[in-house]
Amino acid sequence: MQTTPPPSHQPKSDLPSILVVDDDQIFRNRLVRALQTRLYTIYAAASFEEAVVLARRHAPPRAIVDMRMPSMNGASTNTAGLDLITELAKIDPDIDIVVLTGYGSIATAVEAVRRGARDYLTKPVDTDQILAAFEREREHEAPAPDAAPSLARVEWEHIQRILADCAGNISQAARKLGIHRRSLQRKLSKLPPLE
């Protein structure tokens, strides 16, 4: 479902247009409104397919892409976001892409940067943080880390991924992980490992 207003209602501005891709309708609509109040022209998409159509039609110089979105078969996966980054870069090699990730998957975010994203941010994130990511100069940024994440970090990311797949249901996530519910609660009460 496209939430982009008709062309006659697009803000008139010299600011670059932005493609916003997120399957979370509430977050997407809030972000679109926040960007429009700053006079950006916004094209909004809820899926890989909608994003590709809008990118080909309007050629926006910037894109905000949620890492986890429905793939062509309807299942929500990280690879759909990565595939979209690759596709957007094919459509326009100069497009600036900022990736949003819901549970801080460092390995996936690093892969997104390798595929052409400018930066990645972990949700929750506000509009000013996203716009600041577009303004940072690439050459002044630290390169994406090549070191593998620690085992503790990988475990934490896996738990967050399973929990997200279970819509936050701790009992269901514990069953999928094959651990006791209390053990999972203890792991979740700890802060995520930094590396």
BELZI-V951932 format. One record per residue. N is the residue number from 1. RES is the residue in one letter. PSI is psi in degrees with one decimal (999 if undefined). Layout:
BEGIN
N/RES/PSI + N/RES/PSI
END
This chain:
BEGIN
1/M/119.7 + 2/Q/127.8 + 3/T/10.9 + 4/T/130.3 + 5/P/159.4 + 6/P/153.4 + 7/P/-35.1 + 8/S/-19.6 + 9/H/5.6 + 10/Q/140.4 + 11/P/140.5 + 12/K/111.7 + 13/S/160.9 + 14/D/0.6 + 15/L/149.7 + 16/P/145.8 + 17/S/156.5 + 18/I/133.2 + 19/L/122.8 + 20/V/120.4 + 21/V/111.6 + 22/D/132.8 + 23/D/-9.4 + 24/D/101.9 + 25/Q/-40.8 + 26/I/-48.3 + 27/F/-44.6 + 28/R/-47.6 + 29/N/-39.6 + 30/R/-43.0 + 31/L/-41.9 + 32/V/-47.2 + 33/R/-42.9 + 34/A/-40.0 + 35/L/-38.0 + 36/Q/-33.7 + 37/T/-20.2 + 38/R/10.7 + 39/L/22.9 + 40/Y/144.5 + 41/T/126.8 + 42/I/138.0 + 43/Y/124.6 + 44/A/138.0 + 45/A/147.9 + 46/A/-6.0 + 47/S/168.1 + 48/F/-49.9 + 49/E/-46.4 + 50/E/-40.8 + 51/A/-42.7 + 52/V/-43.1 + 53/V/-47.6 + 54/L/-37.7 + 55/A/-40.4 + 56/R/-37.7 + 57/R/-41.7 + 58/H/-14.5 + 59/A/56.5 + 60/P/141.3 + 61/P/-11.6 + 62/R/151.2 + 63/A/142.1 + 64/I/116.8 + 65/V/124.7 + 66/D/134.1 + 67/M/-39.7 + 68/R/115.5 + 69/M/166.6 + 70/P/137.3 + 71/S/-173.9 + 72/M/-28.1 + 73/N/2.9 + 74/G/-13.6 + 75/A/142.4 + 76/S/120.5 + 77/T/162.6 + 78/N/-30.5 + 79/T/-24.9 + 80/A/-41.4 + 81/G/-43.2 + 82/L/-42.8 + 83/D/-35.7 + 84/L/-39.8 + 85/I/-46.2 + 86/T/-43.8 + 87/E/-42.1 + 88/L/-37.7 + 89/A/-30.7 + 90/K/-40.9 + 91/I/-44.1 + 92/D/102.1 + 93/P/-18.1 + 94/D/2.6 + 95/I/138.4 + 96/D/123.9 + 97/I/128.9 + 98/V/128.3 + 99/V/137.1 + 100/L/132.5 + 101/T/135.9 + 102/G/-23.6 + 103/Y/25.4 + 104/G/39.2 + 105/S/100.8 + 106/I/-44.8 + 107/A/-43.1 + 108/T/-39.4 + 109/A/-39.0 + 110/V/-39.7 + 111/E/-36.5 + 112/A/-41.3 + 113/V/-39.7 + 114/R/-29.9 + 115/R/-6.6 + 116/G/-1.9 + 117/A/145.9 + 118/R/-42.6 + 119/D/168.4 + 120/Y/146.2 + 121/L/145.6 + 122/T/129.7 + 123/K/148.6 + 124/P/145.2 + 125/V/147.7 + 126/D/169.9 + 127/T/-40.6 + 128/D/-37.6 + 129/Q/-40.1 + 130/I/-47.1 + 131/L/-35.9 + 132/A/-35.5 + 133/A/-35.9 + 134/F/-32.1 + 135/E/-20.8 + 136/R/138.9 + 137/E/132.4 + 138/R/-42.8 + 139/E/-19.0 + 140/H/-3.9 + 141/E/150.2 + 142/A/142.2 + 143/P/154.5 + 144/A/137.1 + 145/P/139.2 + 146/D/-19.0 + 147/A/144.1 + 148/A/144.9 + 149/P/156.6 + 150/S/161.7 + 151/L/-38.9 + 152/A/-40.3 + 153/R/-42.7 + 154/V/-42.4 + 155/E/-45.0 + 156/W/-44.0 + 157/E/-40.5 + 158/H/-43.6 + 159/I/-43.6 + 160/Q/-38.0 + 161/R/-46.3 + 162/I/-41.9 + 163/L/-40.5 + 164/A/-41.0 + 165/D/-28.7 + 166/C/15.5 + 167/A/36.3 + 168/G/3.2 + 169/N/106.8 + 170/I/-39.8 + 171/S/-45.7 + 172/Q/-41.3 + 173/A/-41.1 + 174/A/-41.8 + 175/R/-44.8 + 176/K/-36.0 + 177/L/-14.6 + 178/G/31.1 + 179/I/164.9 + 180/H/148.5 + 181/R/-41.7 + 182/R/-36.2 + 183/S/-42.0 + 184/L/-41.6 + 185/Q/-40.0 + 186/R/-43.8 + 187/K/-39.8 + 188/L/-25.0 + 189/S/-15.9 + 190/K/152.6 + 191/L/149.5 + 192/P/143.5 + 193/P/142.9 + 194/L/-27.6 + 195/E/999
END
